[in-house]
Amino acid sequence: MRSIYETNARKTGPLFAMVLLTCGALTGCGDEPAREDVSAAVAVPAISATPAPPLPRISSGAPVAPKIGEPPVDSIPHISSGERIPMPLDPYIISMKDLRTIDIAQDVGAALCMKSLGFTEWTAGKVRTWDPENDKEYDFLEYIDPVSAAQSGYPRTQPDPKLPSPKIPAGDKRRPTGEEMAAFNGSASQTSTGRAVPEGGCSKEGARGIRDEAIKLPVDARALAVNSRISARQDSRVTAALAAWRSCMEKSGLRYPDPVVLRLNPEWASRKADAPAGTEEKRVAGTDATCQREVNLVGVYKTVRVAYEERLVAADREKLAAARPIMEAWVKNAEAVIAAAG
């Protein structure tokens, strides 16, 4: 279900992820809905009632106007809470719960296929192409409360408990055999007993029970959302705000190129959600959050991202409207597969 860019993003970090997203998120890279980069996740911030200056300012105090090709914004409100900002693409994006349902159904369908080939010990999820840890909404920049960050470090989120969970027998720890893997991934055309393996293997067959290959997704709303993040991150107004953030951080002796890299510093990025943060993480996180709030970094980024999404919606409104019912049909098919399997 997940594309290659997501797996690599988790292994190599945000800088490489930003490069990979430009390919992996495009609709042409696959017919399934794209996943967002899920290296970390915190609540999406809300816009407070107090407006900030309409444009970010660099250290000289000069306002930064949009460059040619960048969408204009009327004003940039100041963000001071972690509540979610509605995005223009929201109405066209299916939920993480729905994506997880499709994932699980594909595992179930693949298991039924494997059993039909004589591999009776194969269970749904024996080999999984998706990671439950990845089912978190994500954005490059999120509001972090300075007081909480100084006391507890960077936010760590657990997978959403409301998301459906795959059912894998507790005692199922047997490794797949080579023949099983060949049937699962389609590297063999038939089994040793002469049974024909479906094209693409049982992994692909599991997806066929959910998505009609004859019906192509006109556009992928989640892929567009990924593109809006990349565009906003590279926008001149955001880069100016980032420069102001770096200047603020340097006053405390901290030199980092980007808050995303800082948040995923391996010294503390591997910390579990229920483990306490160390002294250094608290110091850095508190300074980071304070500087982000001082320059209204998240306010600038979110406002600019909204502008990019508005442009994307305007350009693909009809395709987006047509794509939503197709994905909803996939979800219904997935629910039916899971229900039929008990």
Buried (B, 14 or more C-beta within 10 A) or exposed (E): BBBEBBBBBBEEBBEEBBBBBEEBBBBEBBBBBBBBBBBBBBBBBBBBEEEBEEBBBBEEEEEBEBEEEBBEBEEBBBBBEBEEBEBBBEEBBBBBEBBBBBBBBBBBBBBBBBBEBBBEEBBBBBBBBBBBEBBBBBBBBBBBBBEBBBEBBBBBEEBBEEBBEBBBEEEEEEEBEEBBBBBBBBEBEEBEEEEEBBEEBBBBBBBBBBBEEEEEBBBBBBBBBBBBBBBBBEBBBBBBBBBBBBEBBEEBEBEBEBBBEBBBBEEBBEBEEEEEBEEEBBBBBBBBBBBBBEBBBBBBBBBBBBBBBBBBBEEBEEBBEBBBEBBEBBBEBBBEBBEEBE
